[in-house]
Amino acid sequence: MNGAESLVGTLVDRGVDICFANPGTSEMHFLAALGNNPRMRSVLCLFEGVATGAADGWYRMKDRPASTLLHLGPGLANGLANIHNAKRAASGMVNIVGEHSASHLRYDPPLTSDIEGLARPLSHWVRRADSAGAIAWDAAQAVAKASEHPGQIATLILPGDVSWQQAGAPVLPAPTPARRKAPDTRRIAHVAQVLHSGEPALIVLANKATRGLALEHAGRIAAATGARLGSQFFTARIERGAGRVPIERIPYAVAQATAFLQGFKHIVTVETGEPVAFFSYPDKPSLMKAEGTLVHPLVEADEDSELALDMLLQALGASQARPRVQPRVDTPVPSGALHPTSIAHALAAALPEHCILVDESLTTGRESMGHTAGALPHDLINNLGGSIGYATPVATGAALACPDRRVFCMVGDGSAMYTIQSLWTQAREGLNVTTIIFANNSYAILKAEYANMGAGTPGARALSMMDIDRPRIDWLAMAKSMGVRGVAVETAEAFHKAMVDSTREPGPVLIEVRL
């Protein structure tokens, strides 16, 4: 067994059984090992940002890390934007980055770079493998780090000679099951006292607290105390829709967010911090709470929110409280012109039960969340890192993680062009992804931010840097070239029909929403 075979075998033995790969020459032995191990699924991605984004999507639905294979420092650099997004979403990931053999590096070949220097700012753990005999140990450590709570980014650099040399019998550390820290009991008691006061309170939930039993516990607490439940504008994953505990979304725009937060005396945070503006704007605050509002951390990022919220229930004497759940809202199928409200209504009417909704509709889809609150139960995934081009790769990984669930991916045309190669992987793998392109032929978000920044009225040259209509992108041709069925819609009823039709056959579909 060579080093590459030892590495792949260890990854699989430790629970990492999928690799999103964009291989190069230095990784040929690793590629051979992937192909020879039937327990490892290999998924080819035509751009490294697709590979890292897909690993993020996999983790968000599976709560366990995937691996990526990236070609040397430039390949890692191509994938860093979506590694950044994954890190901000607390997604675990094991990146295998190929490297020249040690004997070759001394000659400074063209692809030589400081891989550690590229990896460290966005990785929690970085190691350069130095021998085939130790690679199994290194791989096990990488998986253990990526599997921690919250999820961690582990980057293992794999020189070519470590791959091809004989490894011998693997030497492995004892498995260490991932554990979440218990919360501080003094914080539990303090927050119980705050909620007993009856003063207006908002409990801001994030990460694992926005789903499962933790969300149910939060709903009981809200019912018993009158506190309201909220989330940051962007969240890693929320279980929402009919029958789920509803969460209010803190608005994105600073003026709307400060107005929303104005009435609260207390903000209780669960696996997150207090609400912060996404950008700095002239004459607008960075911290959006009202003056005098007190912030009370209940659960830190590395602690167990399900346990903490259960302990809080006990401290409040409210374990028997019944949570308020979202009623079903049967939204009529809209007709007529396409605009944010009709788009949101079409989406609410079309979403099938237990689908996954990946949202990167920065402008057009911003009203969708309010109007889909009463849709059939579904999961919502957002971009916490803000680096655009995340949605189509994340949808790809989510579809591989949950092959029995349809994934709807809402993305603006400007954002989609960053990682459009995702369509090819979706076609190759036969994934059940409906990609919805909101084609307004511009970076519309930038036009809004131009005004928000107080930069004045944009002139013709400035506007030309925010429009992508010369030439217009032919989305149907793009889909066809990648092996994906495509349809264009120009009315709300046609949009609804296209979404419903996309669920009737397996495989990927692209819907161009012409605005």
VMD Tcl script that draws the C-alpha trace (Angstrom):
set ca {
  {0.00 0.00 0.00}
  {1.42 3.36 -1.02}
  {0.87 6.66 0.76}
  {-2.07 7.71 -1.40}
  {-3.86 4.40 -0.79}
  {-3.21 4.70 2.93}
  {-4.62 8.24 2.91}
  {-7.82 7.33 1.05}
  {-8.36 4.24 3.19}
  {-8.00 6.27 6.38}
  {-10.39 8.95 5.18}
  {-13.06 6.34 4.49}
  {-12.44 4.47 7.74}
  {-12.93 7.73 9.64}
  {-16.22 8.55 7.89}
  {-15.15 10.75 4.97}
  {-16.49 8.81 2.00}
  {-16.82 11.46 -0.73}
  {-14.17 13.54 -2.49}
  {-14.92 16.58 -4.67}
  {-11.93 16.57 -6.95}
  {-10.14 18.77 -9.47}
  {-6.91 16.80 -9.88}
  {-3.64 17.66 -11.58}
  {-0.37 15.89 -12.37}
  {0.93 15.85 -8.80}
  {-2.19 14.04 -7.60}
  {-2.22 11.11 -10.02}
  {-1.41 8.50 -7.36}
  {-4.12 9.91 -5.13}
  {-6.51 9.81 -8.08}
  {-5.62 6.16 -8.64}
  {-6.27 5.44 -4.98}
  {-9.67 7.13 -5.19}
  {-10.57 4.98 -8.18}
  {-9.41 1.76 -6.53}
  {-11.35 2.20 -3.30}
  {-15.02 1.34 -3.89}
  {-16.04 2.89 -0.55}
  {-14.97 6.40 -1.65}
  {-17.22 8.32 -4.03}
  {-15.28 10.61 -6.35}
  {-17.04 13.61 -7.89}
  {-15.27 15.53 -10.65}
  {-15.59 19.31 -10.53}
  {-14.39 21.55 -13.36}
  {-13.37 24.39 -11.05}
  {-11.94 24.26 -7.55}
  {-14.55 26.71 -6.23}
  {-17.20 24.16 -7.19}
  {-15.35 21.44 -5.27}
  {-15.00 23.47 -2.06}
  {-18.55 24.82 -2.28}
  {-19.95 21.32 -2.82}
  {-18.07 20.09 0.25}
  {-19.75 22.91 2.18}
  {-23.20 21.86 0.92}
  {-22.51 18.23 1.82}
  {-21.62 19.17 5.40}
  {-24.64 21.43 5.85}
  {-26.98 18.50 5.16}
  {-24.93 15.61 6.59}
  {-23.20 17.24 9.60}
  {-20.03 15.39 8.67}
  {-17.14 16.50 6.47}
  {-16.40 15.73 2.85}
  {-12.94 15.91 1.31}
  {-11.69 17.92 -1.63}
  {-8.73 17.33 -3.93}
  {-7.04 20.52 -5.14}
  {-4.03 20.92 -7.42}
  {-1.13 22.67 -5.67}
  {-1.25 26.27 -4.42}
  {-3.08 27.79 -7.41}
  {-5.80 25.13 -7.16}
  {-6.24 25.90 -3.48}
  {-6.35 29.62 -4.30}
  {-9.15 29.00 -6.81}
  {-11.17 27.29 -4.06}
  {-10.55 29.77 -1.24}
  {-13.66 31.94 -1.70}
  {-15.98 29.04 -0.96}
  {-13.69 27.78 1.80}
  {-14.22 31.22 3.34}
  {-18.00 30.79 3.04}
  {-17.78 27.31 4.56}
  {-15.70 28.57 7.48}
  {-18.22 31.32 8.23}
  {-21.01 28.70 8.10}
  {-19.09 26.43 10.53}
  {-18.89 23.65 7.94}
  {-16.25 20.98 8.39}
  {-14.07 20.08 5.41}
  {-10.86 18.12 4.69}
  {-8.86 19.68 1.86}
  {-6.18 17.51 0.26}
  {-3.80 19.82 -1.61}
  {-1.27 18.25 -3.92}
  {2.35 19.39 -3.87}
  {5.59 18.70 -5.77}
  {7.83 16.01 -4.37}
  {10.43 17.26 -1.89}
  {13.29 16.52 -4.28}
  {11.65 18.60 -7.05}
  {10.80 21.64 -4.92}
  {14.49 22.64 -4.63}
  {14.46 23.60 -8.32}
  {11.57 26.08 -7.91}
  {9.32 24.69 -10.68}
  {6.62 27.03 -12.06}
  {3.77 25.85 -9.84}
  {5.71 26.23 -6.60}
  {3.94 28.44 -4.06}
  {3.56 28.97 -0.33}
  {0.67 26.55 0.18}
  {0.75 26.92 3.96}
  {0.61 30.69 3.58}
  {-2.43 30.41 1.33}
  {-4.19 27.88 3.57}
  {-3.67 29.26 7.07}
  {-5.97 32.32 7.01}
  {-8.99 30.16 6.13}
  {-8.04 26.87 7.80}
  {-8.22 25.87 11.44}
  {-5.59 23.16 10.93}
  {-2.80 22.89 8.33}
  {-0.22 20.12 8.01}
  {2.31 19.12 5.37}
  {2.66 15.34 5.17}
  {6.33 14.39 5.44}
  {6.27 10.61 4.98}
  {4.11 7.87 3.54}
  {4.35 5.99 6.84}
  {2.78 8.86 8.77}
  {0.10 9.86 6.24}
  {-2.62 7.72 7.86}
  {-2.00 9.48 11.19}
  {-2.13 12.88 9.47}
  {-5.38 11.99 7.70}
  {-7.02 10.79 10.90}
  {-6.03 14.02 12.64}
  {-7.45 16.06 9.75}
  {-10.80 14.25 9.92}
  {-10.96 14.62 13.70}
  {-10.34 18.35 13.41}
  {-12.91 18.82 10.63}
  {-15.48 16.86 12.68}
  {-15.27 19.08 15.75}
  {-18.15 21.34 16.78}
  {-18.38 23.83 15.23}
  {-17.11 22.31 11.99}
  {-13.50 23.10 11.15}
  {-11.47 23.51 7.95}
  {-8.56 21.04 7.85}
  {-5.97 21.30 5.06}
  {-3.50 18.48 4.44}
  {-0.69 19.11 1.94}
  {0.27 15.95 0.04}
  {3.68 15.91 -1.71}
  {3.91 13.62 -4.71}
  {6.61 11.41 -3.22}
  {4.53 10.83 -0.09}
  {1.78 9.56 -2.41}
  {3.87 7.10 -4.37}
  {6.19 5.75 -1.65}
  {5.28 2.59 0.25}
  {3.41 3.33 3.47}
  {3.52 0.05 5.37}
  {0.87 -0.76 7.94}
  {-1.04 2.38 8.95}
  {-0.32 3.87 12.36}
  {-3.44 5.60 13.67}
  {-4.46 7.62 16.72}
  {-7.39 6.31 18.73}
  {-10.71 7.63 17.38}
  {-12.00 10.64 19.29}
  {-15.76 11.11 18.89}
  {-16.75 14.71 18.30}
  {-18.21 16.26 21.43}
  {-19.97 19.54 22.10}
  {-19.08 21.42 25.24}
  {-21.68 21.69 27.97}
  {-22.84 25.28 28.51}
  {-21.98 27.31 31.60}
  {-24.72 26.79 34.20}
  {-24.26 30.36 35.46}
  {-25.18 31.67 32.01}
  {-28.27 29.47 32.00}
  {-29.38 30.86 35.36}
  {-28.69 34.43 34.30}
  {-30.68 34.15 31.06}
  {-33.55 32.47 32.94}
  {-33.66 35.49 35.23}
  {-33.63 37.85 32.24}
  {-36.53 36.02 30.58}
  {-38.47 35.85 33.85}
  {-38.27 39.66 34.04}
  {-40.90 40.03 31.33}
  {-38.87 42.72 29.58}
  {-38.89 42.46 25.76}
  {-36.31 39.88 24.65}
  {-35.12 38.46 21.35}
  {-33.40 35.05 21.27}
  {-31.11 34.94 18.20}
  {-30.52 31.38 17.03}
  {-27.75 30.12 14.73}
  {-25.98 26.99 13.48}
  {-27.36 23.82 15.14}
  {-30.00 25.78 17.10}
  {-32.09 26.52 13.99}
  {-33.23 22.94 13.51}
  {-34.20 19.73 15.22}
  {-34.82 19.39 18.93}
  {-32.90 22.58 19.70}
  {-35.38 24.63 17.66}
  {-38.29 22.87 19.36}
  {-36.80 23.73 22.78}
  {-36.43 27.35 21.69}
  {-40.08 27.38 20.63}
  {-41.13 26.17 24.09}
  {-39.03 28.88 25.74}
  {-40.62 31.56 23.55}
  {-44.12 30.28 24.32}
  {-43.46 30.23 28.05}
  {-41.77 33.62 28.37}
  {-43.08 35.79 25.54}
  {-39.59 36.16 24.10}
  {-39.36 36.25 20.32}
  {-37.12 33.99 18.23}
  {-34.91 35.48 15.56}
  {-31.98 34.66 13.31}
  {-29.30 36.62 11.57}
  {-30.23 37.53 7.99}
  {-27.98 34.71 6.74}
  {-27.95 31.29 8.41}
  {-26.20 27.99 7.66}
  {-29.42 25.95 7.61}
  {-32.93 26.47 8.97}
  {-35.74 23.94 9.16}
  {-38.78 26.02 8.32}
  {-42.27 25.93 6.83}
  {-45.58 24.52 8.03}
  {-45.37 22.63 11.31}
  {-41.96 24.06 12.25}
  {-41.18 26.64 14.93}
  {-41.02 29.98 13.08}
  {-38.00 32.27 13.36}
  {-38.07 35.97 12.51}
  {-35.26 37.08 10.22}
  {-33.33 40.20 11.22}
  {-33.39 42.41 8.09}
  {-30.30 42.95 5.94}
  {-30.59 46.72 5.46}
  {-29.26 48.69 8.44}
  {-32.26 51.02 8.72}
  {-34.73 48.12 8.67}
  {-32.63 46.06 11.08}
  {-32.29 48.87 13.63}
  {-36.05 49.46 13.44}
  {-36.69 45.73 13.98}
  {-34.38 45.63 17.01}
  {-35.56 48.91 18.49}
  {-38.11 47.48 20.91}
  {-35.94 44.84 22.60}
  {-34.41 45.38 26.03}
  {-32.49 42.10 25.84}
  {-30.84 40.07 23.08}
  {-29.93 36.46 23.95}
  {-27.45 34.84 21.57}
  {-27.25 31.11 20.75}
  {-24.18 29.98 18.75}
  {-23.81 33.50 17.32}
  {-22.98 37.08 18.27}
  {-25.05 40.22 18.36}
  {-26.40 41.54 15.03}
  {-23.76 43.39 13.00}
  {-24.19 45.28 9.71}
  {-22.86 43.34 6.73}
  {-20.87 46.38 5.55}
  {-19.75 49.69 6.99}
  {-21.78 52.62 5.65}
  {-21.23 56.37 6.15}
  {-23.29 57.67 9.08}
  {-24.78 54.25 9.90}
  {-23.95 52.04 12.91}
  {-22.04 48.78 12.75}
  {-23.85 47.34 15.79}
  {-27.57 47.40 15.05}
  {-29.14 47.00 18.48}
  {-30.78 49.98 20.15}
  {-28.90 52.04 22.71}
  {-29.37 50.44 26.12}
  {-30.16 46.96 24.80}
  {-28.26 44.30 26.76}
  {-26.67 41.30 25.03}
  {-26.58 37.98 26.92}
  {-24.58 35.07 25.43}
  {-26.36 31.81 26.23}
  {-24.52 29.33 24.01}
  {-21.03 29.89 22.60}
  {-20.11 28.58 19.16}
  {-18.44 25.41 20.49}
  {-21.20 24.51 22.95}
  {-24.24 22.24 22.72}
  {-27.27 24.42 21.99}
  {-29.75 21.54 22.28}
  {-28.51 20.78 25.79}
  {-28.36 24.46 26.75}
  {-31.90 25.19 25.62}
  {-33.17 22.12 27.46}
  {-31.39 23.29 30.61}
  {-32.95 26.73 30.18}
  {-36.38 25.12 29.86}
  {-35.81 23.33 33.16}
  {-34.56 26.52 34.83}
  {-37.72 28.31 33.64}
  {-39.97 25.45 34.74}
  {-41.35 25.42 31.21}
  {-40.61 21.93 29.92}
  {-44.33 21.31 29.36}
  {-44.90 24.49 27.33}
  {-46.21 23.92 23.83}
  {-44.25 25.71 21.10}
  {-46.07 27.84 18.55}
  {-45.64 26.32 15.11}
  {-46.06 27.85 11.71}
  {-49.49 27.16 10.17}
  {-49.73 26.04 6.55}
  {-50.44 28.88 4.14}
  {-51.85 27.75 0.79}
  {-50.54 30.42 -1.54}
  {-52.56 30.77 -4.77}
  {-50.57 30.39 -7.97}
  {-49.82 33.94 -9.14}
  {-50.21 35.23 -12.68}
  {-48.98 38.17 -14.66}
  {-45.74 40.08 -14.49}
  {-42.62 38.85 -12.73}
  {-41.58 40.96 -9.75}
  {-40.26 40.10 -6.26}
  {-43.71 39.49 -4.76}
  {-45.10 37.36 -7.61}
  {-41.83 35.40 -7.67}
  {-42.13 34.76 -3.93}
  {-45.75 33.63 -4.29}
  {-44.85 31.27 -7.14}
  {-42.06 29.81 -5.04}
  {-44.31 29.33 -2.00}
  {-46.92 27.55 -4.13}
  {-44.40 25.29 -5.90}
  {-41.99 24.11 -3.19}
  {-42.51 20.38 -2.56}
  {-42.39 18.89 0.91}
  {-38.92 18.37 2.40}
  {-37.10 20.09 -0.45}
  {-33.89 22.05 0.13}
  {-33.80 25.72 -0.82}
  {-30.36 27.27 -1.43}
  {-30.66 31.04 -1.67}
  {-28.27 33.48 -3.34}
  {-30.89 35.76 -4.86}
  {-29.32 38.94 -3.57}
  {-31.90 41.33 -5.03}
  {-34.86 39.63 -6.69}
  {-35.46 36.96 -4.07}
  {-35.11 39.08 -0.97}
  {-38.90 39.03 -0.35}
  {-39.12 35.28 -0.81}
  {-38.37 34.31 2.78}
  {-41.35 36.09 4.30}
  {-43.78 34.73 1.73}
  {-42.51 31.12 1.99}
  {-42.75 30.87 5.79}
  {-46.01 28.92 5.48}
  {-44.94 26.72 2.58}
  {-44.57 22.97 2.97}
  {-41.73 22.04 5.35}
  {-38.29 22.56 3.81}
  {-34.70 23.45 4.67}
  {-33.20 26.85 3.84}
  {-29.48 27.39 3.27}
  {-27.88 30.86 3.08}
  {-24.44 32.31 2.42}
  {-22.87 33.44 5.69}
  {-19.54 34.42 4.17}
  {-20.82 36.85 1.55}
  {-18.46 35.71 -1.21}
  {-20.73 35.28 -4.21}
  {-20.72 32.17 -6.37}
  {-21.62 29.88 -3.48}
  {-25.14 28.74 -4.37}
  {-24.71 26.37 -7.32}
  {-21.78 24.47 -5.73}
  {-23.56 24.24 -2.36}
  {-26.70 22.98 -4.10}
  {-24.55 20.34 -5.81}
  {-23.17 19.09 -2.50}
  {-26.59 19.18 -0.83}
  {-28.09 17.11 -3.66}
  {-25.38 14.48 -3.29}
  {-25.94 14.42 0.47}
  {-29.73 14.02 0.08}
  {-30.41 12.30 -3.26}
  {-34.06 11.70 -2.38}
  {-34.80 15.42 -1.95}
  {-35.19 18.04 -4.70}
  {-32.86 21.01 -4.31}
  {-33.97 24.45 -5.51}
  {-31.12 26.90 -6.06}
  {-32.04 30.59 -6.42}
  {-29.21 32.71 -7.78}
  {-28.74 36.01 -9.56}
  {-27.21 35.97 -13.03}
  {-24.09 37.83 -11.90}
  {-23.45 35.43 -9.02}
  {-24.15 32.35 -11.13}
  {-21.33 33.14 -13.56}
  {-18.72 32.68 -10.82}
  {-19.26 28.93 -10.53}
  {-21.52 27.97 -13.43}
  {-19.40 24.83 -13.96}
  {-21.56 23.32 -11.19}
  {-24.17 22.55 -13.86}
  {-21.79 20.15 -15.57}
  {-21.21 18.19 -12.37}
  {-24.96 18.11 -11.71}
  {-25.55 16.66 -15.17}
  {-22.71 14.16 -14.87}
  {-23.99 12.92 -11.50}
  {-27.70 13.11 -12.42}
  {-28.50 15.36 -9.46}
  {-31.99 16.56 -8.61}
  {-31.24 20.28 -8.68}
  {-33.50 23.01 -10.05}
  {-31.32 26.06 -10.69}
  {-33.32 29.29 -10.89}
  {-31.42 32.11 -12.60}
  {-32.86 35.57 -11.96}
  {-31.70 37.24 -15.17}
  {-31.87 41.00 -14.67}
  {-28.68 41.38 -16.72}
  {-26.96 43.44 -14.05}
  {-25.27 43.38 -10.68}
  {-28.44 44.91 -9.22}
  {-27.17 44.54 -5.65}
  {-24.32 46.93 -6.46}
  {-26.72 49.58 -7.72}
  {-28.52 49.50 -4.38}
  {-25.25 49.55 -2.45}
  {-23.99 52.47 -4.54}
  {-26.85 54.50 -3.10}
  {-26.44 53.05 0.40}
  {-22.80 54.11 0.43}
  {-23.76 57.68 -0.41}
  {-21.65 57.65 -3.56}
  {-24.11 59.87 -5.42}
  {-25.79 59.17 -8.73}
  {-23.76 56.75 -10.87}
  {-22.67 58.06 -14.24}
  {-22.65 56.12 -17.47}
  {-19.18 54.66 -16.91}
  {-20.00 53.55 -13.37}
  {-23.27 52.01 -14.53}
  {-21.46 50.12 -17.26}
  {-19.48 48.32 -14.55}
  {-22.71 47.09 -12.95}
  {-24.52 45.91 -16.10}
  {-23.91 42.55 -17.79}
  {-26.15 42.98 -20.83}
  {-23.48 43.64 -23.48}
  {-23.51 40.86 -24.52}
  {-26.48 39.21 -22.80}
  {-25.78 35.77 -21.39}
  {-27.69 33.01 -23.18}
  {-28.67 30.89 -20.19}
  {-30.50 28.23 -22.20}
  {-27.45 27.72 -24.39}
  {-25.29 27.64 -21.27}
  {-27.47 24.93 -19.73}
  {-27.52 22.89 -22.93}
  {-23.74 23.07 -23.25}
  {-23.44 21.58 -19.74}
  {-25.98 18.82 -20.39}
  {-28.80 20.40 -18.37}
  {-32.40 20.86 -19.50}
  {-33.34 24.54 -19.66}
  {-36.50 26.63 -19.89}
  {-37.06 30.40 -19.89}
  {-40.08 32.05 -18.26}
  {-41.48 35.58 -18.50}
  {-44.65 35.37 -16.36}
  {-45.38 34.32 -12.79}
  {-47.62 31.41 -13.83}
  {-44.96 30.11 -16.24}
  {-42.37 30.31 -13.45}
  {-44.59 28.27 -11.13}
  {-45.25 25.67 -13.83}
  {-41.55 25.35 -14.64}
  {-40.70 24.71 -10.98}
  {-43.41 22.06 -10.63}
  {-42.41 20.43 -13.91}
  {-38.78 20.27 -12.78}
  {-39.76 17.90 -9.96}
  {-41.53 15.41 -12.21}
  {-38.37 13.94 -13.75}
  {-35.04 13.15 -12.11}
  {-31.97 15.16 -12.96}
  {-30.99 18.82 -13.14}
  {-33.03 21.63 -14.68}
  {-32.26 25.31 -15.23}
  {-35.02 27.93 -15.20}
  {-34.14 31.35 -16.57}
  {-36.44 33.95 -15.01}
  {-36.32 36.83 -17.48}
  {-36.77 40.13 -15.66}
}
mol new
graphics top color blue
foreach p $ca { graphics top sphere $p radius 0.5 }
foreach p [lrange $ca 0 end-1] q [lrange $ca 1 end] { graphics top cylinder $p $q radius 0.2 }
display resetview
